[in-house]
Amino acid sequence: MKRISIGEMAKICNVSIQTLRYYDKINLIKPAARNPENNYRYYLISQVFQINIIKYLQYSGLSIEEIRKSLDLTGNDLADFLHQQSLEIDDQIRRLQRSQQLINGQIEQLSDLNEIQKHPLGKVYQRHIEQQSIIQIPAQQTITPMDYPDKETSELDELLIKNGTIGNLQYGFSYPLKNYQSLNEIHYTQILTQVFTTDISELKSHLEMIPDGDYLCIAFYWSREKYLNYYQKLKREFTQKHPNNIGTVYEISSVDRYGYRGENDFICELRVMVPPKFH
């Protein structure tokens, strides 16, 4: 049978010479002969299909070791092996889809942050906010803006991770709109984070919506010293415009950079929904 040089074989199989040398080095497929004088590799035409099988399996996402294992299988064993590989690919696709949802969600949040930054910080403004899906858990103990609720937000993260997803870089709290004279009087009722996937069947009882609508808002870089002043500004203007209405305050904090250095890098927006008849 005619021998084929490594260069010819590479052209026939549409692979590089380096690839064939690599297959030889790792004992995946060896040349049929080697010239002892110049060490040139030679293949047989029958090996073309063997190389094509390896290419096919690599293209299917199998590792070299998985390919090596599959080459020794036949019949039902080979079918079972490939079925398992298919299941693993399905799992990879689901993970990639969730990663894409998280990235698209981050883009959405950064776009929302850009909208916030169009307004002067420390000034009350009104803006429209589209409906947002959130996961929220009740605050089990008293938490105020004076506290550092890392433990509580970590519990929310843990809940999400157990259900195959993860929180994002934006966390929030909600509490009733009232006349507060100190930060210690503000008690968060819910801890929340926005989610961008509906594939959270085990968390349906925690899934809520921030309603679509117009909101009266005030934004500022996080500051315990100035928080109450900003809140009171928002409360005063809301009461002046809508004196007979009560509401829920959403406190949403976002980082404006990934090089996070401390909580003062958070831009916090306090928002209260405007009653629909006033839109």
DRENLOLO-276917 format. One line per field, with one value per residue (C-alpha): residue number from 1; x, y, z. Coordinates in steps of 0.02 Angstrom, whole numbers. Layout:
pos	(NUM,...) .
c1	(X,...) .
c2	(Y,...) .
c3	(Z,...) .
//
This chain:
pos	(1,2,3,4,5,6,7,8,9,10,11,12,13,14,15,16,17,18,19,20,21,22,23,24,25,26,27,28,29,30,31,32,33,34,35,36,37,38,39,40,41,42,43,44,45,46,47,48,49,50,51,52,53,54,55,56,57,58,59,60,61,62,63,64,65,66,67,68,69,70,71,72,73,74,75,76,77,78,79,80,81,82,83,84,85,86,87,88,89,90,91,92,93,94,95,96,97,98,99,100,101,102,103,104,105,106,107,108,109,110,111,112,113,114,115,116,117,118,119,120,121,122,123,124,125,126,127,128,129,130,131,132,133,134,135,136,137,138,139,140,141,142,143,144,145,146,147,148,149,150,151,152,153,154,155,156,157,158,159,160,161,162,163,164,165,166,167,168,169,170,171,172,173,174,175,176,177,178,179,180,181,182,183,184,185,186,187,188,189,190,191,192,193,194,195,196,197,198,199,200,201,202,203,204,205,206,207,208,209,210,211,212,213,214,215,216,217,218,219,220,221,222,223,224,225,226,227,228,229,230,231,232,233,234,235,236,237,238,239,240,241,242,243,244,245,246,247,248,249,250,251,252,253,254,255,256,257,258,259,260,261,262,263,264,265,266,267,268,269,270,271,272,273,274,275,276,277,278,279) .
c1	(0,64,142,90,206,154,131,15,-81,-105,-180,-294,-361,-366,-259,-89,75,96,-69,-12,154,58,-55,103,188,41,17,-157,-119,56,123,129,317,462,621,766,884,789,650,516,342,236,52,-65,-223,-322,-271,-365,-529,-447,-387,-560,-638,-518,-560,-746,-730,-623,-750,-884,-791,-707,-539,-389,-409,-594,-552,-420,-548,-684,-570,-569,-758,-883,-1070,-1177,-1027,-985,-1168,-1176,-1013,-1073,-1242,-1151,-1048,-1210,-1280,-1121,-1132,-1314,-1253,-1115,-1243,-1353,-1204,-1154,-1333,-1334,-1166,-1236,-1389,-1278,-1170,-1323,-1393,-1234,-1246,-1427,-1378,-1234,-1354,-1472,-1326,-1287,-1467,-1448,-1288,-1377,-1461,-1371,-1319,-1407,-1556,-1731,-1783,-1916,-1879,-1966,-1906,-1959,-2016,-1872,-1872,-1796,-1762,-1793,-1785,-1856,-1735,-1732,-1662,-1652,-1544,-1526,-1420,-1298,-1259,-1143,-1261,-1128,-1186,-1366,-1321,-1209,-1360,-1450,-1299,-1298,-1481,-1449,-1295,-1390,-1513,-1383,-1365,-1278,-1313,-1248,-1153,-1309,-1396,-1543,-1660,-1837,-1928,-2087,-2092,-2111,-2051,-1883,-1780,-1626,-1549,-1578,-1766,-1753,-1775,-1751,-1893,-1825,-1653,-1656,-1556,-1607,-1609,-1602,-1655,-1821,-1735,-1748,-1893,-1841,-1844,-2018,-2077,-1942,-1971,-2050,-2060,-2013,-2162,-2147,-2184,-2123,-2019,-1966,-1781,-1624,-1449,-1286,-1120,-1149,-1130,-1200,-1172,-1279,-1402,-1539,-1527,-1550,-1693,-1782,-1766,-1849,-1985,-2022,-2045,-2147,-2263,-2283,-2336,-2435,-2487,-2612,-2505,-2392,-2257,-2109,-1932,-1813,-1631,-1527,-1337,-1222,-1034,-979,-815,-750,-595,-696,-603,-738,-922,-900,-883,-1067,-1192,-1352,-1523,-1675,-1834,-2021,-2153,-2264,-2449,-2513,-2644,-2506,-2402) .
c2	(0,172,272,455,588,686,841,751,673,842,910,759,769,961,967,1042,947,1002,916,750,763,796,644,541,611,567,396,437,386,337,347,180,196,309,330,289,397,562,520,567,502,406,359,238,294,183,299,446,386,357,537,597,503,591,761,724,680,834,943,864,933,776,790,690,565,544,516,388,295,300,226,62,51,-36,-59,-21,35,167,223,238,335,459,477,526,651,724,746,835,951,991,1037,1147,1235,1272,1343,1450,1513,1564,1650,1743,1794,1861,1959,2031,2073,2166,2263,2306,2363,2469,2548,2585,2658,2770,2833,2870,2967,3080,3160,3272,3173,3226,3300,3224,3173,3067,2929,2780,2608,2451,2298,2206,2026,2009,1874,1935,1863,1943,2021,1899,2027,2215,2288,2475,2583,2595,2409,2307,2173,2066,1910,1935,1967,1813,1711,1774,1724,1551,1528,1572,1462,1312,1336,1342,1529,1673,1848,2000,2153,2250,2223,2311,2329,2389,2471,2575,2759,2846,2994,2937,3048,2936,2794,2676,2697,2632,2443,2350,2227,2138,2098,2084,2065,2073,1910,1884,1703,1616,1447,1456,1340,1309,1496,1537,1579,1714,1783,1957,2106,2288,2358,2451,2635,2809,2830,2978,2951,3022,2954,2979,2895,2787,2885,2846,3026,3095,2953,3022,3195,3122,3011,3157,3258,3118,3093,3280,3299,3139,3197,3369,3295,3146,3188,3046,2905,2782,2684,2567,2633,2530,2558,2495,2506,2476,2488,2605,2512,2334,2399,2405,2488,2510,2545,2728,2665,2616,2732,2715,2758,2776,2759,2767,2727,2871,2827,2782,2920,3049,2982) .
c3	(0,-48,92,115,182,335,227,106,249,330,167,141,320,329,484,518,515,696,740,666,757,918,891,864,1019,1134,1053,990,811,754,576,487,460,497,391,509,409,413,538,411,455,329,338,248,159,279,420,345,419,589,590,536,683,802,721,738,922,957,869,979,1129,1194,1279,1217,1358,1320,1137,1183,1290,1157,1023,1117,1135,1020,1005,1157,1260,1131,1122,1312,1315,1184,1271,1431,1333,1263,1438,1493,1343,1389,1563,1490,1380,1531,1625,1476,1456,1639,1617,1468,1568,1707,1584,1497,1668,1714,1550,1594,1769,1704,1581,1726,1825,1677,1683,1869,1838,1715,1866,1991,2145,2305,2210,2197,2022,1938,1814,1736,1789,1697,1793,1875,1936,2109,2236,2412,2586,2744,2865,3012,3132,3146,3008,2983,2866,3011,3000,2888,2820,2735,2826,2770,2587,2595,2648,2493,2388,2466,2425,2243,2227,2296,2154,2018,1992,2080,2139,2047,2102,2148,2314,2390,2537,2559,2703,2732,2688,2857,2957,3023,3136,3144,3045,3191,3162,2984,2990,2827,2798,2644,2571,2383,2223,2042,1943,1756,1739,1765,1787,1976,2011,2192,2227,2161,2337,2347,2172,2170,2054,2072,1974,1811,1835,1876,2033,2136,2171,2248,2217,2310,2347,2500,2662,2833,2883,2740,2714,2829,2750,2576,2634,2715,2554,2458,2590,2599,2411,2397,2538,2460,2294,2360,2539,2563,2495,2579,2493,2497,2487,2381,2422,2275,2278,2130,2106,1968,1944,1963,2052,2213,2357,2489,2519,2469,2290,2295,2212,2310,2239,2352,2252,2291,2162,2109,2127,1951,1940,1957,1809) .
//
